[in-house]
Amino acid sequence: MVNRQQSEDYKNNPNIKWNFTKFLVNRDGEVVGRFEPTANMKSVEEAVAALI
């Protein structure tokens, strides 16, 4: 699930807008999600839960 505050193209857009950008990393060490500082924490929580 991608909301409009989550960077959909994080693999091709390495620019980090702010130092509070959050990266979601799977057990293999791959970045599977990137959330901008303004992202809803509920979205972050749901993405983490999906990996567990």
MOPAC internal coordinates of N, CA, C and O (Angstrom, degrees):
PM7 1SCF
backbone

  N    0.0000 0     0.00 0     0.00 0    0    0    0
  C    1.4478 1     0.00 0     0.00 0    1    0    0
  C    1.5271 1   108.88 1     0.00 0    2    1    0
  O    1.2310 1   120.30 1   -56.30 1    3    2    1
  N    1.2975 1   117.03 1   123.70 1    3    2    1
  C    1.4588 1   121.85 1  -179.23 1    5    3    2
  C    1.5140 1   108.63 1  -116.88 1    6    5    3
  O    1.2310 1   120.77 1   -56.32 1    7    6    5
  N    1.3252 1   116.12 1   123.68 1    7    6    5
  C    1.4626 1   117.54 1   174.10 1    9    7    6
  C    1.5120 1   108.71 1   -97.56 1   10    9    7
  O    1.2310 1   120.13 1    -8.72 1   11   10    9
  N    1.2954 1   117.36 1   171.28 1   11   10    9
  C    1.4684 1   119.80 1  -173.97 1   13   11   10
  C    1.5230 1   113.18 1   -70.06 1   14   13   11
  O    1.2310 1   119.89 1   167.81 1   15   14   13
  N    1.3322 1   117.82 1   -12.19 1   15   14   13
  C    1.4553 1   120.14 1   179.06 1   17   15   14
  C    1.5248 1   111.62 1   -94.85 1   18   17   15
  O    1.2310 1   120.37 1   177.75 1   19   18   17
  N    1.2945 1   116.90 1    -2.25 1   19   18   17
  C    1.4526 1   121.34 1   176.96 1   21   19   18
  C    1.5244 1   107.65 1   -97.14 1   22   21   19
  O    1.2310 1   120.68 1   -44.55 1   23   22   21
  N    1.3076 1   116.30 1   135.45 1   23   22   21
  C    1.4545 1   119.81 1   178.99 1   25   23   22
  C    1.5285 1   109.64 1   -71.81 1   26   25   23
  O    1.2310 1   120.32 1   -68.68 1   27   26   25
  N    1.3174 1   116.99 1   111.32 1   27   26   25
  C    1.4670 1   121.23 1  -178.90 1   29   27   26
  C    1.5214 1   112.14 1   -73.87 1   30   29   27
  O    1.2310 1   120.17 1   156.83 1   31   30   29
  N    1.3158 1   117.28 1   -23.17 1   31   30   29
  C    1.4597 1   121.62 1  -174.87 1   33   31   30
  C    1.5322 1   110.67 1  -114.67 1   34   33   31
  O    1.2310 1   120.51 1  -138.25 1   35   34   33
  N    1.3389 1   116.63 1    41.75 1   35   34   33
  C    1.4536 1   120.23 1  -174.53 1   37   35   34
  C    1.5261 1   113.11 1   -62.86 1   38   37   35
  O    1.2310 1   119.60 1   151.79 1   39   38   37
  N    1.3175 1   118.37 1   -28.21 1   39   38   37
  C    1.4665 1   119.97 1  -179.19 1   41   39   38
  C    1.5265 1   112.20 1   -72.10 1   42   41   39
  O    1.2310 1   120.22 1   149.73 1   43   42   41
  N    1.3388 1   117.18 1   -30.27 1   43   42   41
  C    1.4601 1   121.22 1  -178.37 1   45   43   42
  C    1.5183 1   113.12 1  -101.99 1   46   45   43
  O    1.2310 1   120.18 1   173.34 1   47   46   45
  N    1.3204 1   117.26 1    -6.66 1   47   46   45
  C    1.4551 1   121.27 1  -179.62 1   49   47   46
  C    1.5229 1   108.87 1  -124.27 1   50   49   47
  O    1.2310 1   120.10 1   -91.47 1   51   50   49
  N    1.3327 1   117.42 1    88.53 1   51   50   49
  C    1.4550 1   120.77 1  -174.26 1   53   51   50
  C    1.5342 1   114.63 1   -75.38 1   54   53   51
  O    1.2310 1   119.85 1   173.79 1   55   54   53
  N    1.3208 1   117.90 1    -6.21 1   55   54   53
  C    1.4598 1   119.74 1  -178.15 1   57   55   54
  C    1.5190 1   111.18 1   -64.98 1   58   57   55
  O    1.2310 1   121.01 1   -51.86 1   59   58   57
  N    1.3171 1   115.66 1   128.14 1   59   58   57
  C    1.4532 1   121.33 1   176.36 1   61   59   58
  C    1.5145 1   106.37 1  -104.90 1   62   61   59
  O    1.2310 1   121.12 1   -59.81 1   63   62   61
  N    1.3301 1   115.47 1   120.19 1   63   62   61
  C    1.4586 1   120.31 1  -174.47 1   65   63   62
  C    1.5188 1   112.41 1   -72.54 1   66   65   63
  O    1.2310 1   120.26 1   150.89 1   67   66   65
  N    1.3158 1   117.11 1   -29.11 1   67   66   65
  C    1.4589 1   120.02 1  -173.38 1   69   67   66
  C    1.5182 1   108.02 1  -156.37 1   70   69   67
  O    1.2310 1   119.81 1   -23.75 1   71   70   69
  N    1.3167 1   117.97 1   156.25 1   71   70   69
  C    1.4522 1   120.25 1  -174.26 1   73   71   70
  C    1.5291 1   113.63 1   -74.46 1   74   73   71
  O    1.2310 1   119.58 1  -179.49 1   75   74   73
  N    1.3229 1   118.40 1     0.51 1   75   74   73
  C    1.4575 1   120.51 1   177.81 1   77   75   74
  C    1.5274 1   112.11 1  -103.79 1   78   77   75
  O    1.2310 1   119.97 1  -163.68 1   79   78   77
  N    1.3171 1   117.66 1    16.32 1   79   78   77
  C    1.4553 1   121.43 1   174.17 1   81   79   78
  C    1.5255 1   107.81 1   -62.79 1   82   81   79
  O    1.2310 1   120.47 1   -43.26 1   83   82   81
  N    1.3181 1   116.70 1   136.74 1   83   82   81
  C    1.4606 1   121.51 1  -177.75 1   85   83   82
  C    1.5260 1   109.44 1  -108.10 1   86   85   83
  O    1.2310 1   120.96 1   -43.38 1   87   86   85
  N    1.3177 1   115.76 1   136.62 1   87   86   85
  C    1.4537 1   121.50 1   176.88 1   89   87   86
  C    1.5156 1   108.79 1  -114.68 1   90   89   87
  O    1.2310 1   120.99 1   -43.07 1   91   90   89
  N    1.3165 1   115.71 1   136.93 1   91   90   89
  C    1.4581 1   121.39 1   177.23 1   93   91   90
  C    1.5204 1   107.07 1  -104.48 1   94   93   91
  O    1.2310 1   120.61 1   -56.30 1   95   94   93
  N    1.3265 1   116.44 1   123.70 1   95   94   93
  C    1.4662 1   122.71 1  -175.39 1   97   95   94
  C    1.5239 1   108.49 1  -118.41 1   98   97   95
  O    1.2310 1   120.54 1   -47.78 1   99   98   97
  N    1.3257 1   116.58 1   132.22 1   99   98   97
  C    1.4674 1   119.66 1   179.61 1  101   99   98
  C    1.5282 1   110.54 1   -81.85 1  102  101   99
  O    1.2310 1   120.59 1    -0.26 1  103  102  101
  N    1.3134 1   116.48 1   179.74 1  103  102  101
  C    1.4691 1   121.54 1  -176.84 1  105  103  102
  C    1.5191 1   113.12 1   -64.84 1  106  105  103
  O    1.2310 1   120.30 1   160.80 1  107  106  105
  N    1.3291 1   117.04 1   -19.20 1  107  106  105
  C    1.4641 1   121.18 1   178.56 1  109  107  106
  C    1.5227 1   112.12 1   -90.14 1  110  109  107
  O    1.2310 1   120.44 1  -177.40 1  111  110  109
  N    1.3320 1   116.76 1     2.60 1  111  110  109
  C    1.4555 1   120.59 1   178.81 1  113  111  110
  C    1.5151 1   114.28 1    83.82 1  114  113  111
  O    1.2310 1   120.08 1  -168.49 1  115  114  113
  N    1.3210 1   117.45 1    11.51 1  115  114  113
  C    1.4659 1   121.70 1   179.85 1  117  115  114
  C    1.5202 1   110.40 1   -91.92 1  118  117  115
  O    1.2310 1   120.54 1   -43.59 1  119  118  117
  N    1.3182 1   116.57 1   136.41 1  119  118  117
  C    1.4617 1   120.42 1   175.14 1  121  119  118
  C    1.5194 1   107.62 1   -72.45 1  122  121  119
  O    1.2310 1   120.76 1   -59.49 1  123  122  121
  N    1.3311 1   116.15 1   120.51 1  123  122  121
  C    1.4605 1   120.82 1  -178.18 1  125  123  122
  C    1.5235 1   111.86 1  -115.55 1  126  125  123
  O    1.2310 1   120.64 1   178.05 1  127  126  125
  N    1.3122 1   116.38 1    -1.95 1  127  126  125
  C    1.4546 1   119.82 1   177.91 1  129  127  126
  C    1.5141 1   111.06 1  -164.36 1  130  129  127
  O    1.2310 1   121.44 1   -28.38 1  131  130  129
  N    1.3056 1   114.85 1   151.62 1  131  130  129
  C    1.4581 1   121.30 1   177.45 1  133  131  130
  C    1.5213 1   107.37 1  -140.67 1  134  133  131
  O    1.2310 1   120.82 1   -49.98 1  135  134  133
  N    1.3009 1   116.04 1   130.02 1  135  134  133
  C    1.4527 1   121.88 1  -177.64 1  137  135  134
  C    1.5211 1   109.84 1  -123.26 1  138  137  135
  O    1.2310 1   120.93 1   -50.91 1  139  138  137
  N    1.2992 1   115.83 1   129.09 1  139  138  137
  C    1.4565 1   121.00 1   177.56 1  141  139  138
  C    1.5341 1   109.14 1   -72.25 1  142  141  139
  O    1.2310 1   119.85 1   -18.31 1  143  142  141
  N    1.3328 1   117.89 1   161.69 1  143  142  141
  C    1.4593 1   121.02 1  -178.03 1  145  143  142
  C    1.5292 1   113.82 1   -57.07 1  146  145  143
  O    1.2310 1   120.26 1   154.51 1  147  146  145
  N    1.3082 1   117.11 1   -25.49 1  147  146  145
  C    1.4668 1   121.03 1  -178.25 1  149  147  146
  C    1.5233 1   112.79 1   -88.74 1  150  149  147
  O    1.2310 1   120.12 1  -178.96 1  151  150  149
  N    1.3265 1   117.37 1     1.04 1  151  150  149
  C    1.4625 1   120.72 1  -178.37 1  153  151  150
  C    1.5250 1   110.33 1   -63.53 1  154  153  151
  O    1.2310 1   121.11 1   -34.78 1  155  154  153
  N    1.2993 1   115.48 1   145.22 1  155  154  153
  C    1.4458 1   121.94 1   176.72 1  157  155  154
  C    1.5289 1   108.42 1   -68.88 1  158  157  155
  O    1.2310 1   120.20 1   -52.82 1  159  158  157
  N    1.3194 1   117.23 1   127.18 1  159  158  157
  C    1.4579 1   120.42 1  -177.35 1  161  159  158
  C    1.5258 1   112.51 1   -64.20 1  162  161  159
  O    1.2310 1   120.00 1   156.99 1  163  162  161
  N    1.3134 1   117.61 1   -23.01 1  163  162  161
  C    1.4614 1   121.06 1   175.63 1  165  163  162
  C    1.5321 1   109.39 1   -63.74 1  166  165  163
  O    1.2310 1   120.19 1   141.45 1  167  166  165
  N    1.3232 1   117.25 1   -38.55 1  167  166  165
  C    1.4602 1   121.76 1   177.24 1  169  167  166
  C    1.5275 1   111.17 1   -64.83 1  170  169  167
  O    1.2310 1   120.77 1   139.56 1  171  170  169
  N    1.3227 1   116.14 1   -40.44 1  171  170  169
  C    1.4606 1   121.16 1   177.73 1  173  171  170
  C    1.5266 1   109.36 1   -63.94 1  174  173  171
  O    1.2310 1   120.97 1   134.24 1  175  174  173
  N    1.3214 1   115.76 1   -45.76 1  175  174  173
  C    1.4667 1   120.88 1  -179.82 1  177  175  174
  C    1.5281 1   111.21 1   -60.14 1  178  177  175
  O    1.2310 1   120.08 1   137.20 1  179  178  177
  N    1.3153 1   117.45 1   -42.80 1  179  178  177
  C    1.4608 1   121.33 1   179.64 1  181  179  178
  C    1.5155 1   111.57 1   -65.17 1  182  181  179
  O    1.2310 1   120.13 1   141.44 1  183  182  181
  N    1.3224 1   117.35 1   -38.56 1  183  182  181
  C    1.4691 1   121.44 1   179.45 1  185  183  182
  C    1.5185 1   110.52 1   -66.95 1  186  185  183
  O    1.2310 1   120.12 1   139.51 1  187  186  185
  N    1.3300 1   117.39 1   -40.49 1  187  186  185
  C    1.4692 1   121.09 1   178.09 1  189  187  186
  C    1.5325 1   109.06 1   -65.90 1  190  189  187
  O    1.2310 1   120.11 1   134.32 1  191  190  189
  N    1.3009 1   117.39 1   -45.68 1  191  190  189
  C    1.4731 1   121.17 1  -179.72 1  193  191  190
  C    1.5300 1   111.38 1   -59.28 1  194  193  191
  O    1.2310 1   120.18 1   145.35 1  195  194  193
  N    1.3219 1   117.27 1   -34.65 1  195  194  193
  C    1.4569 1   121.19 1  -179.84 1  197  195  194
  C    1.5307 1   111.90 1   -66.11 1  198  197  195
  O    1.2310 1   120.30 1   154.63 1  199  198  197
  N    1.3269 1   117.03 1   -25.37 1  199  198  197
  C    1.4685 1   120.57 1  -179.45 1  201  199  198
  C    1.5154 1   113.09 1   -87.55 1  202  201  199
  O    1.2310 1   120.39 1   163.84 1  203  202  201
  N    1.3098 1   116.85 1   -16.16 1  203  202  201
  C    1.4804 1   120.10 1  -175.97 1  205  203  202
  C    1.5123 1   109.95 1   -80.32 1  206  205  203
  O    1.2310 1   120.10 1   180.00 1  207  206  205

